């Protein structure tokens, strides 16, 4: 599952980088919670929670239904 998550994040990454941000995969827990670290402009952006839930989490769940949720650490 870790490799699948990395592949999907690689699809998202160019959009984040275009706005000066990025995302780093920290871990996938045994209960399928994906933990990521937002970087660059995303780190302090007031819209980062929206990006996390409506962007990253939505796309991950679409491609990998086993994903329970995505959390920022």
Secondary structure, DSSP 8 states (H G I E B T S, - for coil): -HHHHHHHHHHHHHHHHHTTEEEEEEEE-TT-EEEEEEEETTTT-TTHHHIIIIIIIHHHHHH-TT--EEEE-
